[in-house]
Structure formats: structure tokens, C-alpha cells
Amino acid sequence: MEQITDDIIASAKAAHPSKELHLLKTEHGSAIFQVPPAEIWDTYWDLLVAPESRGSAFKHLVFGSIIYPDRERFVKEVAARPGLVNSFADKLVEIAGNKRVTEAKKL
């Protein structure tokens, strides 16, 4: 995966002005994602809870949220490093708001 420059970030923001974008980095490269849209999240969750489709849940979440590189190029990069899906999915789950409760207080 190529290095994502300030120009690429500016271009992504200009092309998607109404979306909240996030730059996610691994040691193997970086990508720009949007917060997973509700319809992508809902399908991800349906896939995740059904044992026969659990393996495709992370792919659906990641491929449905990618902004840069384009989907076709990203699919090729993931084919070379399939673990990228899990690395990016873990962070996308958090970005979508699914975090562990850090505090609970009895009222």
C-alpha cells in the first residue's frame, strides 16, 4: 500500500464532504475509511451472528467502508495480505461506536 499524502487526504475530504473520514495505518500500509454506514453495520452484524457467514462479516464491514484506495485496488492489496481485513475491521468497529463500556454506575 502506498503512503497516503496530505493531497490524497484533501482529495478524499473534498470528494466526501458529508462523511466522517478516518486514516487507519498498519505497518503494511494505510487506508482511508468512512465511519461504517448504518446499512453496512446492520449487514455486518447479521453476518457476524450467523455461524455460517461469520467469516465474511469483517470483509463486508471493511470493503463497505473503504474510501481510499479505491475498492478494486484495495481488494488486490488485501489478497496479498489477507490479515489487513482483521486489522482494519477491529478499528472500524470502534469507530462505529462499538466500544466496551468503561464505566457503569448504579443509580
Buried (B, 14 or more C-beta within 10 A) or exposed (E): BEEBEEEBBEEBEEEBEEBEBBBBBBEEBBBBBBBBEEEBBEBBBEBBEEEEEEEBBBBBBBBBBBBBBEEEBBEEBBEEEEEBBEBBBEBBBEBBEEEEEEEEEEE
